[in-house]
Amino acid sequence: MAIESDLHNKYSLWMERPVTETLDLYADWAANYDSDLAKAGYFTPSRIAAALIKVTTPDKKILDFGCGTGLSGKALQSAGFSNLEGVDISAEMLKKAQFRNVYQKVWLGQPGKMVGVTLGQYEVIVAVGVVSLGAAPPETLSMIIDYMAPNGLIGLSFNDPTITNGSYDTVLDKEILLGRVCVLSRKYGPHLSEPHMGSDVIVLRRL
């Protein structure tokens, strides 16, 4: 099966759905997630890690929010970050992350909640492909911002369908207008090779 058919048609990734369907999707996909994305050519995790290492130091305590199987943690580790913890709402994906030897701690989260996190606990929160169409809803960005102390950093990405949807940028623009965050960088580049898709890699600073 072609990668485009496998990712886009079988998993129907880039569309709004109830959270129960999202959980079922990732439970079903967990076993093949890493190999599917390796075949597809998945660039965004390493792009976010590269953007962050330019504006902070590798000793920062980082929460990988929506860590999945740990591909994003692996990219952060490869960029030099070592103080990593991960949370995800998919138990099946999280089991794979536990064995990747990237995170100091991982735990199971709950949809729409910041489970196991206190205000200002992390100097950096990374959400690779998480706050996006077909994954977490737009208001998730506001929740992440709520838990950041002043000067904390947020690294995230909006892929092409998310940008086209517009509702995620609406929330980001609102947070900027409220003076809660500023954009340190936003750069468009490759997300997946097949299907061909780009993404904006965004780094925010909490004000």
Backbone as CSV, one residue per row, in Angstrom:
resi,resn,N_x,N_y,N_z,CA_x,CA_y,CA_z,C_x,C_y,C_z
1,MET,0.853,-1.199,0.000,0.000,0.000,0.000,0.887,1.246,0.000
2,ALA,0.567,2.195,-0.858,1.357,3.421,-0.928,1.290,4.157,0.394
3,ILE,2.357,4.871,0.720,2.398,5.608,1.980,1.288,6.639,2.028
4,GLU,1.033,7.339,0.908,-0.022,8.354,0.900,-1.367,7.719,1.225
5,SER,-1.651,6.568,0.604,-2.911,5.880,0.890,-2.949,5.421,2.333
6,ASP,-1.827,4.904,2.824,-1.774,4.367,4.180,-2.022,5.450,5.211
7,LEU,-1.327,6.580,5.093,-1.439,7.635,6.088,-2.727,8.440,5.935
8,HIS,-3.073,8.782,4.694,-4.186,9.709,4.505,-5.539,9.001,4.508
9,ASN,-5.630,7.891,3.799,-6.915,7.222,3.676,-7.193,6.277,4.833
10,LYS,-6.234,5.413,5.151,-6.474,4.427,6.206,-6.677,5.100,7.550
11,TYR,-5.824,6.061,7.862,-5.871,6.676,9.182,-6.663,7.984,9.209
12,SER,-6.968,8.557,8.030,-7.775,9.779,7.960,-7.304,10.804,8.998
13,LEU,-6.047,11.129,8.927,-5.424,11.905,9.997,-5.922,13.331,10.101
14,TRP,-6.085,14.006,8.986,-6.218,15.456,9.010,-7.676,15.883,8.863
15,MET,-8.447,15.523,9.869,-9.859,15.878,9.890,-10.329,15.922,11.332
16,GLU,-11.363,16.696,11.585,-11.928,16.753,12.930,-12.650,15.450,13.245
17,ARG,-12.518,14.991,14.505,-13.172,13.751,14.923,-13.348,13.775,16.430
18,PRO,-14.264,12.979,16.965,-14.377,12.857,18.419,-13.102,12.273,19.010
19,VAL,-12.815,12.642,20.249,-11.574,12.187,20.880,-11.532,10.669,21.006
20,THR,-12.685,10.044,21.164,-12.704,8.578,21.254,-12.203,7.943,19.968
21,GLU,-12.536,8.544,18.834,-12.049,8.036,17.555,-10.549,8.256,17.409
22,THR,-10.068,9.390,17.902,-8.632,9.649,17.865,-7.877,8.616,18.692
23,LEU,-8.389,8.299,19.872,-7.754,7.282,20.713,-7.747,5.931,20.018
24,ASP,-8.836,5.574,19.377,-8.890,4.303,18.654,-7.904,4.283,17.497
25,LEU,-7.810,5.414,16.799,-6.898,5.513,15.666,-5.455,5.254,16.098
26,TYR,-5.036,5.919,17.168,-3.644,5.776,17.599,-3.386,4.441,18.297
27,ALA,-4.392,3.873,18.923,-4.238,2.534,19.487,-3.977,1.525,18.375
28,ASP,-4.704,1.678,17.282,-4.548,0.787,16.139,-3.226,0.999,15.415
29,TRP,-2.752,2.250,15.421,-1.574,2.619,14.637,-0.263,2.404,15.392
30,ALA,-0.305,2.273,16.704,0.908,2.287,17.527,1.975,1.307,17.041
31,ALA,1.579,0.118,16.665,2.553,-0.913,16.289,3.357,-0.529,15.055
32,ASN,2.739,0.207,14.131,3.403,0.546,12.868,3.743,2.022,12.726
33,TYR,3.494,2.789,13.770,3.645,4.245,13.694,5.064,4.645,13.278
34,ASP,6.049,4.122,13.967,7.432,4.518,13.680,7.843,4.153,12.256
35,SER,7.533,2.932,11.848,7.936,2.490,10.512,7.178,3.247,9.422
36,ASP,5.891,3.532,9.651,5.120,4.287,8.663,5.693,5.686,8.463
37,LEU,6.029,6.357,9.563,6.548,7.714,9.438,7.978,7.730,8.909
38,ALA,8.740,6.683,9.196,10.080,6.585,8.618,9.986,6.474,7.091
39,LYS,9.044,5.682,6.613,8.837,5.545,5.169,8.301,6.835,4.562
40,ALA,7.466,7.531,5.327,6.843,8.758,4.815,7.820,9.927,4.781
41,GLY,8.889,9.872,5.587,9.812,10.994,5.677,9.240,12.086,6.553
42,TYR,9.523,12.008,7.847,8.892,12.874,8.848,9.926,13.863,9.363
43,PHE,9.810,15.129,8.980,10.841,16.134,9.247,10.562,17.031,10.452
44,THR,9.312,17.198,10.822,8.958,18.229,11.794,9.608,18.060,13.156
45,PRO,9.717,16.858,13.726,10.371,16.746,15.049,11.788,17.315,15.064
46,SER,12.580,16.982,14.067,13.961,17.489,14.044,13.988,18.985,13.759
47,ARG,13.030,19.498,13.003,12.973,20.933,12.733,12.640,21.717,13.999
48,ILE,11.717,21.203,14.814,11.390,21.865,16.080,12.581,21.827,17.026
49,ALA,13.236,20.685,17.113,14.413,20.567,17.985,15.496,21.554,17.558
50,ALA,15.715,21.680,16.253,16.732,22.604,15.744,16.361,24.050,16.035
51,ALA,15.079,24.382,15.947,14.637,25.745,16.242,14.824,26.078,17.718
52,LEU,14.550,25.115,18.587,14.672,25.355,20.030,16.116,25.479,20.482
53,ILE,16.996,24.669,19.945,18.388,24.696,20.407,19.062,26.025,20.066
54,LYS,18.468,26.781,19.133,19.004,28.094,18.784,18.667,29.161,19.823
55,VAL,17.622,28.924,20.622,17.141,29.973,21.525,17.175,29.573,23.001
56,THR,17.652,28.374,23.301,17.747,27.957,24.700,18.926,27.005,24.852
57,THR,19.157,26.557,26.069,20.296,25.677,26.343,19.823,24.238,26.520
58,PRO,20.704,23.266,26.244,20.284,21.857,26.244,19.950,21.281,27.608
59,ASP,20.241,22.022,28.684,19.948,21.504,30.022,18.517,21.804,30.468
60,LYS,17.741,22.543,29.682,16.396,22.934,30.089,15.508,21.709,30.302
61,LYS,14.616,21.821,31.286,13.664,20.751,31.546,12.510,20.869,30.562
62,ILE,12.299,19.811,29.764,11.346,19.856,28.663,10.240,18.824,28.874
63,LEU,9.010,19.254,28.660,7.884,18.337,28.587,7.539,18.118,27.125
64,ASP,7.583,16.874,26.706,7.139,16.496,25.367,5.654,16.156,25.468
65,PHE,4.824,17.138,25.170,3.374,17.029,25.326,2.797,16.331,24.103
66,GLY,2.188,15.158,24.314,1.746,14.343,23.185,2.920,13.633,22.559
67,CYS,3.712,12.989,23.409,4.995,12.418,22.966,4.839,11.214,22.048
68,GLY,3.658,10.590,22.028,3.461,9.435,21.165,4.428,8.308,21.476
69,THR,5.051,7.771,20.448,6.024,6.686,20.636,7.414,7.197,20.986
70,GLY,7.569,8.510,21.035,8.857,9.079,21.415,9.714,9.559,20.264
71,LEU,9.157,9.628,19.056,9.941,10.139,17.939,10.378,11.583,18.165
72,SER,9.505,12.373,18.759,9.850,13.769,19.038,10.929,13.852,20.110
73,GLY,10.841,12.991,21.131,11.883,12.947,22.153,13.223,12.539,21.583
74,LYS,13.199,11.604,20.659,14.439,11.174,20.009,15.084,12.321,19.243
75,ALA,14.253,13.120,18.564,14.771,14.271,17.827,15.353,15.315,18.777
76,LEU,14.683,15.547,19.903,15.203,16.487,20.904,16.520,15.985,21.482
77,GLN,16.584,14.709,21.758,17.819,14.121,22.286,18.957,14.260,21.278
78,SER,18.668,14.032,20.018,19.689,14.148,18.975,20.198,15.578,18.841
79,ALA,19.343,16.550,19.183,19.746,17.961,19.124,20.554,18.384,20.348
80,GLY,20.625,17.513,21.358,21.426,17.806,22.542,20.659,17.924,23.830
81,PHE,19.325,17.917,23.765,18.511,18.002,24.979,18.494,16.650,25.704
82,SER,18.552,16.694,27.022,18.614,15.435,27.775,17.626,15.358,28.934
83,ASN,17.112,16.504,29.373,16.212,16.535,30.528,14.764,16.509,30.028
84,LEU,14.320,15.320,29.602,13.056,15.176,28.891,12.066,14.313,29.666
85,GLU,10.812,14.743,29.663,9.717,13.932,30.189,8.590,13.967,29.167
86,GLY,7.761,12.919,29.163,6.730,12.827,28.135,5.382,12.417,28.672
87,VAL,4.337,12.940,28.047,2.970,12.575,28.402,2.180,12.392,27.108
88,ASP,1.272,11.415,27.115,0.431,11.181,25.951,-0.879,10.563,26.414
89,ILE,-1.947,10.772,25.623,-3.251,10.218,26.001,-3.464,8.807,25.467
90,SER,-2.542,8.327,24.636,-2.649,6.982,24.083,-1.760,6.024,24.853
91,ALA,-2.364,5.092,25.576,-1.587,4.123,26.346,-0.731,3.255,25.436
92,GLU,-1.253,2.924,24.267,-0.526,2.053,23.342,0.713,2.740,22.786
93,MET,0.589,4.024,22.462,1.749,4.771,21.969,2.765,4.968,23.087
94,LEU,2.271,5.228,24.275,3.148,5.512,25.409,4.002,4.306,25.783
95,LYS,3.466,3.113,25.612,4.233,1.905,25.908,5.500,1.837,25.065
96,LYS,5.408,2.272,23.824,6.582,2.275,22.953,7.568,3.357,23.375
97,ALA,7.056,4.507,23.827,7.935,5.585,24.275,8.737,5.172,25.506
98,GLN,8.145,4.355,26.371,8.812,3.936,27.602,10.102,3.177,27.330
99,PHE,10.163,2.495,26.199,11.317,1.646,25.901,12.324,2.314,24.968
100,ARG,12.123,3.605,24.703,13.014,4.287,23.761,14.279,4.827,24.434
101,ASN,14.306,4.848,25.756,15.470,5.335,26.503,15.787,6.792,26.179
102,VAL,14.739,7.594,26.126,14.854,9.027,25.843,14.389,9.856,27.031
103,TYR,13.304,9.409,27.663,12.651,10.201,28.703,13.038,9.743,30.108
104,GLN,13.155,10.710,30.992,13.358,10.383,32.399,12.086,9.853,33.034
105,LYS,10.954,10.268,32.492,9.655,9.827,33.004,8.604,10.015,31.921
106,VAL,7.659,9.073,31.827,6.500,9.240,30.959,5.251,8.853,31.734
107,TRP,4.117,9.437,31.369,2.875,9.071,32.034,1.692,9.307,31.109
108,LEU,0.567,8.690,31.485,-0.644,8.752,30.684,-1.444,9.998,31.032
109,GLY,-1.775,10.777,30.033,-2.568,11.979,30.229,-4.042,11.732,29.990
110,GLN,-4.810,12.819,29.993,-6.241,12.774,29.719,-6.582,13.858,28.713
111,PRO,-7.474,13.579,27.780,-7.844,14.592,26.785,-8.355,15.871,27.435
112,GLY,-7.829,17.003,26.985,-8.300,18.299,27.453,-7.799,18.702,28.822
113,LYS,-6.860,17.941,29.390,-6.334,18.258,30.710,-4.808,18.186,30.704
114,MET,-4.198,18.994,31.566,-2.748,18.957,31.735,-2.460,18.127,32.988
115,VAL,-2.492,16.824,32.830,-2.348,15.899,33.953,-0.884,15.804,34.383
116,GLY,-0.662,15.893,35.708,0.679,15.695,36.240,1.627,16.846,36.024
117,VAL,1.092,18.039,35.730,1.923,19.213,35.463,1.475,20.359,36.352
118,THR,2.437,21.025,36.982,2.133,22.199,37.786,2.622,23.453,37.067
119,LEU,2.094,24.588,37.459,2.434,25.855,36.823,3.934,26.115,36.888
120,GLY,4.524,26.367,35.740,5.933,26.716,35.678,6.887,25.567,35.899
121,GLN,6.397,24.342,35.915,7.249,23.174,36.176,8.284,22.966,35.085
122,TYR,7.917,23.300,33.845,8.808,23.059,32.716,9.248,24.376,32.089
123,GLU,10.511,24.424,31.726,11.051,25.606,31.066,10.717,25.628,29.577
124,VAL,10.445,24.446,29.040,10.075,24.305,27.630,8.990,23.237,27.536
125,ILE,7.955,23.510,26.758,6.966,22.485,26.414,6.949,22.363,24.894
126,VAL,7.082,21.133,24.434,7.103,20.843,23.008,5.836,20.067,22.654
127,ALA,5.189,20.455,21.555,3.996,19.756,21.068,4.166,19.564,19.561
128,VAL,4.770,18.449,19.190,5.090,18.193,17.786,3.882,17.582,17.086
129,GLY,3.225,18.356,16.240,2.077,17.858,15.512,0.882,17.546,16.384
130,VAL,0.866,18.068,17.598,-0.187,17.730,18.561,-1.326,18.729,18.501
131,VAL,-1.000,20.011,18.565,-2.028,21.048,18.478,-2.289,21.283,16.995
132,SER,-3.085,20.390,16.417,-3.280,20.423,14.971,-4.551,19.685,14.588
133,LEU,-5.011,19.931,13.385,-6.234,19.330,12.880,-6.121,17.804,12.901
134,GLY,-7.099,17.154,13.528,-7.088,15.706,13.630,-6.443,15.188,14.886
135,ALA,-5.839,16.087,15.658,-5.223,15.692,16.932,-5.897,16.502,18.036
136,ALA,-5.141,17.312,18.769,-5.732,18.114,19.847,-6.411,19.359,19.275
137,PRO,-7.518,19.804,19.868,-8.249,20.966,19.363,-7.491,22.266,19.593
138,PRO,-7.902,23.360,18.938,-7.163,24.630,19.015,-6.963,25.154,20.426
139,GLU,-7.969,24.994,21.293,-7.871,25.542,22.644,-6.793,24.863,23.486
140,THR,-6.242,23.760,22.995,-5.140,23.105,23.700,-3.942,24.040,23.824
141,LEU,-3.737,24.888,22.827,-2.629,25.839,22.898,-2.791,26.764,24.097
142,SER,-3.996,27.248,24.333,-4.237,28.122,25.481,-3.959,27.390,26.787
143,MET,-4.316,26.114,26.856,-4.057,25.324,28.054,-2.562,25.191,28.310
144,ILE,-1.800,24.949,27.263,-0.351,24.854,27.415,0.217,26.176,27.910
145,ILE,-0.228,27.270,27.331,0.241,28.596,27.742,-0.081,28.847,29.208
146,ASP,-1.247,28.401,29.664,-1.639,28.573,31.066,-0.594,28.019,32.025
147,TYR,0.078,26.949,31.623,0.999,26.250,32.524,2.450,26.701,32.383
148,MET,2.687,27.680,31.520,4.050,28.164,31.336,4.320,29.368,32.231
149,ALA,5.463,29.361,32.895,5.912,30.529,33.644,6.468,31.567,32.665
150,PRO,6.533,32.845,33.069,7.119,33.865,32.202,8.494,33.446,31.696
151,ASN,8.741,33.720,30.432,9.972,33.403,29.711,10.088,31.939,29.317
152,GLY,9.104,31.113,29.673,9.100,29.735,29.200,8.878,29.686,27.700
153,LEU,9.345,28.600,27.065,9.259,28.458,25.620,8.292,27.337,25.249
154,ILE,7.619,27.524,24.131,6.738,26.503,23.567,7.161,26.269,22.127
155,GLY,7.431,25.015,21.789,7.747,24.641,20.413,6.626,23.788,19.856
156,LEU,6.046,24.206,18.742,4.926,23.469,18.163,4.947,23.591,16.656
157,SER,3.995,22.920,16.020,3.941,22.957,14.560,2.498,22.972,14.079
158,PHE,2.272,23.690,12.990,0.991,23.676,12.281,1.266,23.132,10.882
159,ASN,0.714,21.963,10.547,0.907,21.437,9.200,-0.054,22.111,8.214
160,ASP,0.067,21.759,6.937,-0.723,22.433,5.903,-2.230,22.391,6.168
161,PRO,-2.815,21.214,6.487,-4.257,21.209,6.756,-4.646,22.078,7.944
162,THR,-3.778,22.144,8.952,-4.039,22.966,10.139,-4.013,24.447,9.783
163,ILE,-3.047,24.837,8.974,-2.961,26.233,8.538,-4.183,26.599,7.710
164,THR,-4.571,25.716,6.797,-5.731,25.965,5.943,-7.010,26.063,6.764
165,ASN,-7.132,25.247,7.801,-8.312,25.254,8.657,-8.531,26.617,9.306
166,GLY,-7.462,27.239,9.771,-7.526,28.601,10.295,-7.866,28.745,11.762
167,SER,-8.548,27.778,12.356,-8.992,27.934,13.743,-7.825,27.902,14.726
168,TYR,-6.750,27.217,14.358,-5.585,27.149,15.250,-4.830,28.476,15.248
169,ASP,-4.721,29.092,14.080,-4.095,30.411,14.022,-4.967,31.463,14.702
170,THR,-6.274,31.255,14.691,-7.161,32.191,15.397,-6.848,32.206,16.887
171,VAL,-6.639,31.034,17.467,-6.297,30.950,18.889,-4.915,31.553,19.135
172,LEU,-3.959,31.239,18.285,-2.620,31.800,18.456,-2.644,33.320,18.360
173,ASP,-3.346,33.853,17.379,-3.436,35.313,17.223,-4.074,35.951,18.456
174,LYS,-5.080,35.306,19.009,-5.738,35.823,20.212,-4.764,35.875,21.381
175,GLU,-3.976,34.815,21.535,-3.007,34.772,22.641,-1.932,35.840,22.481
176,ILE,-1.562,36.117,21.253,-0.583,37.180,20.997,-1.184,38.545,21.329
177,LEU,-2.425,38.773,20.910,-3.096,40.049,21.178,-3.325,40.269,22.676
178,LEU,-3.545,39.165,23.412,-3.714,39.256,24.864,-2.393,39.515,25.587
179,GLY,-1.300,39.448,24.859,0.012,39.674,25.463,0.506,38.516,26.293
180,ARG,-0.004,37.330,26.030,0.423,36.161,26.807,1.653,35.494,26.197
181,VAL,1.822,35.599,24.891,2.982,35.022,24.215,3.447,35.956,23.108
182,CYS,4.697,35.767,22.718,5.195,36.397,21.502,5.842,35.306,20.655
183,VAL,5.908,35.537,19.362,6.490,34.567,18.439,7.979,34.873,18.272
184,LEU,8.812,33.934,18.679,10.255,34.087,18.471,10.640,33.710,17.050
185,SER,9.969,32.691,16.521,10.244,32.285,15.143,9.054,31.498,14.604
186,ARG,8.851,31.614,13.321,7.856,30.806,12.610,8.375,30.603,11.197
187,LYS,8.654,29.353,10.865,9.280,29.067,9.572,8.603,27.877,8.913
188,TYR,8.291,28.058,7.635,7.664,26.990,6.863,8.736,26.075,6.277
189,GLY,8.435,24.779,6.280,9.366,23.810,5.723,8.694,22.459,5.567
190,PRO,9.457,21.401,5.289,8.874,20.085,5.046,8.325,19.435,6.314
191,HIS,7.194,18.795,6.170,6.573,18.016,7.246,6.660,16.532,6.916
192,LEU,6.073,16.128,5.806,6.152,14.760,5.298,6.590,14.790,3.837
193,SER,7.373,13.778,3.453,7.744,13.666,2.042,6.616,13.080,1.220
194,GLU,5.945,12.053,1.783,4.860,11.378,1.083,3.779,10.981,2.065
195,PRO,2.604,11.556,2.014,2.176,12.570,1.041,2.924,13.877,1.235
196,HIS,3.195,14.576,0.146,3.950,15.827,0.238,3.177,16.843,1.063
197,MET,3.788,17.285,2.140,3.105,18.210,3.051,4.148,19.038,3.788
198,GLY,3.820,20.295,4.034,4.704,21.170,4.790,4.119,21.508,6.145
199,SER,4.908,22.218,6.926,4.427,22.688,8.235,5.176,23.943,8.638
200,ASP,4.507,24.762,9.429,5.160,25.880,10.096,5.681,25.383,11.443
201,VAL,6.954,25.551,11.687,7.538,25.299,13.002,7.559,26.619,13.754
202,ILE,6.947,26.626,14.924,6.717,27.863,15.677,7.355,27.758,17.054
203,VAL,8.071,28.787,17.460,8.598,28.885,18.817,8.009,30.128,19.469
204,LEU,7.335,29.920,20.603,6.705,31.003,21.344,7.423,31.224,22.670
205,ARG,7.414,32.463,23.142,7.884,32.776,24.479,6.713,33.266,25.319
206,ARG,6.583,32.706,26.513,5.531,33.130,27.435,5.916,34.478,28.038
207,LEU,5.001,35.429,28.022,5.262,36.776,28.543,4.717,36.932,29.955
